[in-house]
């Protein structure tokens, strides 16, 4: 009895799928970049204060989770209010392109 190898799915196909999903999510999160900037400022402050004051890990994780929750909530509220109001003179923006090789 001869066993044929199964056709393996390409790892690149999985990456393209996940990248396109993340690209779509990033497009809906309007305040993601400012939120990430706030998180980076928090990381910088923690690094600068490391010799003076030790910030617990739970506080850092709580800060990051809180900022991300506020970003998601603010983005969703803005998206909902934008959908309910009529678009006046706005042109539709195209979604950002995914990584090379993904179509």
NUTORLO-838579 format. One record per residue (C-alpha): residue number from 1; x, y, z. Coordinates in Angstrom, 3 decimals. Example, Ala and Ser with C-alpha at 12.3 -4.5 7.8 and 13.67 -1.06 7.14 Angstrom:
BEGIN
1/12.300/-4.500/7.800 $
2/13.670/-1.060/7.140 $
This chain:
BEGIN
1/0.000/0.000/0.000 $
2/1.432/3.288/-1.065 $
3/0.764/6.368/1.040 $
4/0.610/9.625/-0.812 $
5/1.699/12.751/1.023 $
6/-1.054/15.205/1.682 $
7/-0.901/18.551/-0.007 $
8/0.412/20.973/2.572 $
9/-0.987/24.438/2.665 $
10/1.463/27.214/2.067 $
11/2.568/29.185/5.145 $
12/2.444/32.298/2.974 $
13/-1.277/31.741/2.367 $
14/-1.921/31.872/6.109 $
15/0.105/35.048/6.451 $
16/-1.790/36.717/3.623 $
17/-5.098/35.859/5.254 $
18/-4.058/37.149/8.656 $
19/-2.458/40.272/7.175 $
20/-5.584/41.127/5.232 $
21/-7.670/40.664/8.386 $
22/-5.323/42.924/10.358 $
23/-5.309/45.499/7.566 $
24/-9.098/45.624/7.670 $
25/-9.114/45.928/11.463 $
26/-6.470/48.654/11.437 $
27/-8.548/50.585/8.926 $
28/-11.544/50.532/11.274 $
29/-9.517/51.587/14.338 $
30/-9.282/55.281/13.619 $
31/-7.378/56.178/16.793 $
32/-4.920/53.265/16.787 $
33/-1.833/55.321/15.911 $
34/-2.364/57.974/18.609 $
35/-3.099/55.179/21.094 $
36/0.129/53.399/20.226 $
37/1.924/56.723/20.651 $
38/0.515/57.060/24.165 $
39/1.639/53.507/24.953 $
40/5.137/54.284/23.666 $
41/5.257/57.394/25.855 $
42/4.288/55.234/28.814 $
43/7.062/52.769/28.015 $
44/9.566/55.618/27.709 $
45/8.445/57.061/31.053 $
46/8.798/53.648/32.686 $
47/12.307/53.279/31.296 $
48/13.315/56.766/32.456 $
49/11.900/56.179/35.943 $
50/13.386/52.674/36.306 $
51/16.219/53.843/38.600 $
52/13.980/56.099/40.698 $
53/10.729/54.148/40.998 $
54/9.878/50.570/40.103 $
55/6.546/50.322/38.337 $
56/4.880/46.923/38.845 $
57/4.224/44.731/35.830 $
58/0.478/44.646/36.535 $
59/0.375/48.463/36.368 $
60/2.133/48.484/32.983 $
61/-0.197/45.838/31.584 $
62/-3.220/47.633/33.021 $
63/-2.096/50.904/31.437 $
64/-1.620/49.238/28.044 $
65/-4.967/47.413/28.229 $
66/-6.771/50.593/29.292 $
67/-5.300/52.640/26.454 $
68/-6.201/49.948/23.902 $
69/-9.743/49.681/25.311 $
70/-10.191/53.449/25.042 $
71/-8.836/53.387/21.461 $
72/-11.251/50.640/20.432 $
73/-14.230/52.305/22.166 $
74/-13.470/55.740/20.710 $
75/-12.970/54.277/17.242 $
76/-16.226/52.335/17.406 $
77/-18.182/55.344/18.674 $
78/-16.746/57.501/15.908 $
79/-17.513/54.835/13.300 $
80/-21.100/54.475/14.503 $
81/-21.713/58.229/14.511 $
82/-20.077/58.591/11.085 $
83/-22.267/55.863/9.611 $
84/-25.454/57.433/10.931 $
85/-24.676/60.895/9.546 $
86/-24.838/61.500/5.797 $
87/-21.496/61.831/4.045 $
88/-21.227/65.335/2.679 $
89/-18.690/65.726/-0.071 $
90/-16.325/63.096/1.276 $
91/-14.576/60.853/-1.178 $
92/-14.272/57.177/-0.393 $
93/-10.769/56.208/0.677 $
94/-9.357/52.945/-0.490 $
95/-8.151/50.382/2.022 $
96/-4.388/50.205/2.509 $
97/-2.637/47.539/0.488 $
98/-1.538/44.321/2.140 $
99/1.967/42.893/2.094 $
100/3.648/42.186/-1.238 $
101/2.607/38.894/-2.793 $
102/-0.918/38.964/-1.364 $
103/-3.677/39.938/-3.702 $
